[in-house]
Amino acid sequence: MTMQLSAAGAAFVRHHEGFVPSWYRDPVGVGTIGIGFTWRSDAFRRWWAEHRPGQAFAPGARMTRDEADDVLQLLVAEEYGAAVNAWWTARKALAQNEFDAAASVVYNLGERALEWKWAAALKAGDIAGAAALLKKTGTTAEGRELAGLVSRRREEAELLELGDYSIGPVVYTAPAMADGVLRRRERGAEVLDLQRKLKARGLYDGTLDGIFGHGTEAAVLAFQRAAGLVADGVAGPKTMAALDGIPMPSPADEVLPAPAPDPVPRERVEGEVIPPRRKTIGGALGGLVTKTWINYIVVAAATAFATWLTSIGVAPEWADVAREAIVKGFGEYLTGGSIVAALLVAGKFALNGIREAAKPKAVIDGKRIPLDTPEKKARVKSALAPTSLVE
């Protein structure tokens, strides 16, 4: 059976390789472009000759992101994935995550990696042993251990053994809703049911794929605000109950508070300087846009920005920090704060987010829980009945 790299596997490789539109030299001096493409690949050389006739593969050479995505699929199909298919002679087919992990290793280390101990353990059916060996494989270049290679081998081992395509160490795995809530990066039937309910209310227009991504989170936030709930983007018991039984009010039904009366004019004291009244965004637009709809627009824009950051290789944790800082800072401005106050609020949330992203975490079916105290660690262990302790 000939296997192909899955869409999740392609995203995994793309994340680790990154995308660089112009020719450069990698840490060991090899000329590279795009998603780790080098002149060592026959398929890449053919593509280059066809699409860049007469142009040398040298400084100044460039390619687009779309071209890089096409070349990635071409190289895996003709070379790296083909090598894995030819190497795997066992009667039982590889699972998709096992094939994707092996293809990623070969893409980075070459076909010779299939002759090493981790590959022998995989062929023998010892998945855990293969993952343990893979973590120690190919982490050096010219005698130097590279942090990027150490991280990549660890995550390829987790993909091989646990089927986890996320980035970062996996400590425990458990079903979605194990803690009674759904949040970003969880996946499964519960998330799919949530997406269907949000779509029925006209709040979610993405793919019904059972993956809690930025689009699902934005829809949850919109529903929570409209239903008068705490808007945190997390679908807990109150949000789920509201989705099941409380009709969502339409913008036309929204009851806005009466405007405060203007203050009684007073006489100006001689020499007094009265600062001009700052216009709000709603006032600038003649009251056509309510604060609720401005909030929706800000959340959508911040979410789109975070999605773009992840698409160019920024880790999802840091993209979330940027998104939250934008939303909080703009929220301060809308509630009457100055631009300086809004920037201070955004900076505060950015710093808190950076500290949070740097903490050790347990990943529970794609959801990360901070393990910053012994009590949290003990609670996670007892509640989730850990099935696999990786590190």
MOHU-V26696 format. One record per residue. N is the residue number from 0. RES is the residue in three letters. SS is DSSP state (a for helix, b for strand, c for the rest). D_CENTER is the distance of its C-alpha to the mean C-alpha in Angstrom with 1 decimal. Layout:
[[N/RES/SS/D_CENTER] [N/RES/SS/D_CENTER]]
This chain:
[[0/MET/c/31.7] [1/THR/c/29.6] [2/MET/c/25.9] [3/GLN/c/23.2] [4/LEU/c/19.6] [5/SER/c/17.3] [6/ALA/a/14.6] [7/ALA/a/12.0] [8/GLY/a/14.2] [9/ALA/a/14.3] [10/ALA/a/10.6] [11/PHE/a/11.0] [12/VAL/a/14.1] [13/ARG/a/12.8] [14/HIS/a/10.1] [15/HIS/a/13.1] [16/GLU/a/15.7] [17/GLY/c/14.1] [18/PHE/c/16.0] [19/VAL/b/19.2] [20/PRO/b/21.5] [21/SER/b/24.7] [22/TRP/b/26.7] [23/TYR/b/26.3] [24/ARG/b/27.5] [25/ASP/c/25.1] [26/PRO/c/26.0] [27/VAL/c/29.0] [28/GLY/c/30.3] [29/VAL/c/29.3] [30/GLY/b/28.9] [31/THR/b/25.4] [32/ILE/b/23.5] [33/GLY/b/20.5] [34/ILE/c/18.2] [35/GLY/c/20.7] [36/PHE/b/23.6] [37/THR/b/27.1] [38/TRP/c/30.7] [39/ARG/c/31.1] [40/SER/c/29.7] [41/ASP/a/32.5] [42/ALA/a/30.2] [43/PHE/a/28.6] [44/ARG/a/32.1] [45/ARG/a/33.2] [46/TRP/a/30.4] [47/TRP/a/31.1] [48/ALA/a/34.8] [49/GLU/a/34.3] [50/HIS/a/31.9] [51/ARG/c/33.1] [52/PRO/c/36.9] [53/GLY/c/38.8] [54/GLN/c/35.9] [55/ALA/c/35.6] [56/PHE/c/32.4] [57/ALA/c/32.7] [58/PRO/c/31.8] [59/GLY/c/31.2] [60/ALA/c/29.7] [61/ARG/b/26.6] [62/MET/c/24.4] [63/THR/c/21.9] [64/ARG/a/18.3] [65/ASP/a/19.7] [66/GLU/a/22.4] [67/ALA/a/20.1] [68/ASP/a/18.2] [69/ASP/a/21.7] [70/VAL/a/23.0] [71/LEU/a/20.2] [72/GLN/a/21.3] [73/LEU/a/24.9] [74/LEU/a/24.8] [75/VAL/a/23.2] [76/ALA/a/25.7] [77/GLU/a/28.7] [78/GLU/a/28.2] [79/TYR/a/25.5] [80/GLY/a/24.9] [81/ALA/a/28.6] [82/ALA/a/29.5] [83/VAL/a/27.7] [84/ASN/a/29.5] [85/ALA/a/32.8] [86/TRP/a/32.3] [87/TRP/c/31.6] [88/THR/c/35.0] [89/ALA/c/34.7] [90/ARG/c/35.7] [91/LYS/c/32.7] [92/ALA/c/29.7] [93/LEU/c/26.5] [94/ALA/c/23.6] [95/GLN/a/20.8] [96/ASN/a/18.4] [97/GLU/a/21.5] [98/PHE/a/22.1] [99/ASP/a/18.6] [100/ALA/a/18.8] [101/ALA/a/22.3] [102/ALA/a/21.5] [103/SER/a/18.9] [104/VAL/a/21.6] [105/VAL/a/24.2] [106/TYR/a/22.2] [107/ASN/a/22.0] [108/LEU/a/25.4] [109/GLY/c/27.5] [110/GLU/a/29.6] [111/ARG/a/31.6] [112/ALA/a/28.7] [113/LEU/a/29.9] [114/GLU/a/33.2] [115/TRP/c/31.9] [116/LYS/a/32.1] [117/TRP/a/28.6] [118/ALA/a/29.3] [119/ALA/a/32.7] [120/ALA/a/31.3] [121/LEU/a/28.9] [122/LYS/a/31.8] [123/ALA/c/33.9] [124/GLY/c/31.4] [125/ASP/c/30.5] [126/ILE/a/26.7] [127/ALA/a/26.4] [128/GLY/a/28.8] [129/ALA/a/27.0] [130/ALA/a/23.7] [131/ALA/a/25.8] [132/LEU/a/27.5] [133/LEU/a/24.4] [134/LYS/c/23.0] [135/LYS/c/26.3] [136/THR/c/26.4] [137/GLY/c/26.1] [138/THR/c/24.7] [139/THR/b/27.5] [140/ALA/b/28.6] [141/GLU/c/32.2] [142/GLY/c/32.7] [143/ARG/b/29.9] [144/GLU/b/27.0] [145/LEU/c/23.7] [146/ALA/a/20.8] [147/GLY/a/18.3] [148/LEU/a/20.3] [149/VAL/a/20.5] [150/SER/a/16.8] [151/ARG/a/16.4] [152/ARG/a/19.4] [153/ARG/a/18.1] [154/GLU/a/14.8] [155/GLU/a/17.0] [156/ALA/a/19.4] [157/GLU/a/17.0] [158/LEU/a/16.0] [159/LEU/a/19.8] [160/GLU/a/21.0] [161/LEU/a/18.5] [162/GLY/c/16.6] [163/ASP/c/13.3] [164/TYR/c/10.7] [165/SER/c/8.0] [166/ILE/c/8.5] [167/GLY/c/11.2] [168/PRO/c/14.6] [169/VAL/c/15.4] [170/VAL/c/18.4] [171/TYR/c/19.1] [172/THR/c/18.2] [173/ALA/c/19.4] [174/PRO/c/19.3] [175/ALA/c/17.3] [176/MET/c/19.6] [177/ALA/c/21.1] [178/ASP/c/21.2] [179/GLY/c/22.1] [180/VAL/c/19.0] [181/LEU/b/15.9] [182/ARG/c/12.7] [183/ARG/c/8.9] [184/ARG/c/7.7] [185/GLU/c/11.4] [186/ARG/b/13.1] [187/GLY/c/16.8] [188/ALA/a/19.9] [189/GLU/a/19.6] [190/VAL/a/16.4] [191/LEU/a/18.2] [192/ASP/a/21.2] [193/LEU/a/19.3] [194/GLN/a/18.0] [195/ARG/a/21.6] [196/LYS/a/23.1] [197/LEU/a/21.0] [198/LYS/a/21.8] [199/ALA/a/25.4] [200/ARG/c/25.5] [201/GLY/c/24.1] [202/LEU/c/21.0] [203/TYR/c/18.4] [204/ASP/c/18.8] [205/GLY/c/15.8] [206/THR/c/16.2] [207/LEU/c/17.5] [208/ASP/c/15.4] [209/GLY/c/15.1] [210/ILE/b/11.3] [211/PHE/c/10.4] [212/GLY/c/7.7] [213/HIS/a/8.2] [214/GLY/a/11.6] [215/THR/a/12.8] [216/GLU/a/12.2] [217/ALA/a/14.1] [218/ALA/a/16.8] [219/VAL/a/17.3] [220/LEU/a/17.8] [221/ALA/a/20.2] [222/PHE/a/22.1] [223/GLN/a/22.4] [224/ARG/a/23.9] [225/ALA/a/26.2] [226/ALA/c/27.3] [227/GLY/c/28.0] [228/LEU/c/25.6] [229/VAL/c/23.6] [230/ALA/c/20.5] [231/ASP/c/17.7] [232/GLY/c/15.3] [233/VAL/c/16.1] [234/ALA/b/18.3] [235/GLY/c/21.1] [236/PRO/a/24.7] [237/LYS/a/25.9] [238/THR/a/23.3] [239/MET/a/23.8] [240/ALA/a/27.6] [241/ALA/a/27.5] [242/LEU/a/25.7] [243/ASP/a/28.4] [244/GLY/a/31.4] [245/ILE/c/31.3] [246/PRO/c/31.5] [247/MET/c/29.2] [248/PRO/c/31.4] [249/SER/c/31.3] [250/PRO/a/31.3] [251/ALA/a/35.1] [252/ASP/a/35.7] [253/GLU/c/34.0] [254/VAL/c/36.7] [255/LEU/c/36.4] [256/PRO/c/38.5] [257/ALA/c/41.7] [258/PRO/c/41.6] [259/ALA/c/43.4] [260/PRO/c/46.8] [261/ASP/c/47.4] [262/PRO/c/49.1] [263/VAL/c/52.9] [264/PRO/c/53.8] [265/ARG/c/55.5] [266/GLU/c/57.8] [267/ARG/c/56.3] [268/VAL/c/57.8] [269/GLU/c/59.3] [270/GLY/c/57.1] [271/GLU/c/53.9] [272/VAL/c/50.7] [273/ILE/c/48.5] [274/PRO/c/44.9] [275/PRO/c/43.7] [276/ARG/c/41.5] [277/ARG/c/37.9] [278/LYS/c/36.8] [279/THR/c/33.7] [280/ILE/a/31.4] [281/GLY/a/33.0] [282/GLY/a/36.4] [283/ALA/a/35.6] [284/LEU/c/34.8] [285/GLY/c/37.9] [286/GLY/c/36.3] [287/LEU/c/34.8] [288/VAL/c/31.2] [289/THR/c/30.9] [290/LYS/a/28.7] [291/THR/a/26.7] [292/TRP/a/25.9] [293/ILE/a/25.1] [294/ASN/a/22.5] [295/TYR/a/21.0] [296/ILE/a/20.9] [297/VAL/a/19.4] [298/VAL/a/16.5] [299/ALA/a/15.9] [300/ALA/a/16.2] [301/ALA/a/13.9] [302/THR/a/11.2] [303/ALA/a/11.9] [304/PHE/a/11.9] [305/ALA/a/8.4] [306/THR/a/7.3] [307/TRP/a/9.9] [308/LEU/a/8.9] [309/THR/a/5.7] [310/SER/a/8.4] [311/ILE/c/10.8] [312/GLY/c/9.3] [313/VAL/c/8.3] [314/ALA/c/6.5] [315/PRO/a/3.6] [316/GLU/a/7.0] [317/TRP/a/9.0] [318/ALA/a/7.4] [319/ASP/a/8.2] [320/VAL/a/11.5] [321/ALA/a/12.4] [322/ARG/a/11.9] [323/GLU/a/14.0] [324/ALA/a/16.5] [325/ILE/a/17.2] [326/VAL/a/17.7] [327/LYS/a/19.9] [328/GLY/a/21.9] [329/PHE/a/22.7] [330/GLY/a/23.7] [331/GLU/a/26.1] [332/TYR/a/27.6] [333/LEU/a/28.1] [334/THR/c/29.9] [335/GLY/c/32.4] [336/GLY/c/31.1] [337/SER/c/31.8] [338/ILE/a/29.4] [339/VAL/a/30.0] [340/ALA/a/29.2] [341/ALA/a/26.0] [342/LEU/a/24.9] [343/LEU/a/25.9] [344/VAL/a/23.9] [345/ALA/a/20.8] [346/GLY/a/21.5] [347/LYS/a/22.2] [348/PHE/a/18.9] [349/ALA/a/17.1] [350/LEU/a/19.3] [351/ASN/a/18.7] [352/GLY/a/14.9] [353/ILE/a/15.4] [354/ARG/a/17.8] [355/GLU/a/15.7] [356/ALA/a/12.7] [357/ALA/a/15.5] [358/LYS/c/17.1] [359/PRO/c/17.3] [360/LYS/b/15.6] [361/ALA/b/16.3] [362/VAL/b/13.5] [363/ILE/b/15.2] [364/ASP/c/14.0] [365/GLY/c/10.3] [366/LYS/b/11.2] [367/ARG/b/12.0] [368/ILE/b/15.5] [369/PRO/b/17.2] [370/LEU/c/20.2] [371/ASP/c/22.0] [372/THR/c/25.4] [373/PRO/a/27.6] [374/GLU/a/27.9] [375/LYS/a/24.2] [376/LYS/a/24.2] [377/ALA/a/27.4] [378/ARG/a/26.2] [379/VAL/a/23.1] [380/LYS/a/25.3] [381/SER/a/28.1] [382/ALA/a/26.0] [383/LEU/a/23.8] [384/ALA/c/26.4] [385/PRO/c/24.2] [386/THR/c/24.4] [387/SER/c/23.1] [388/LEU/c/23.2] [389/VAL/c/21.6] [390/GLU/c/22.2]]
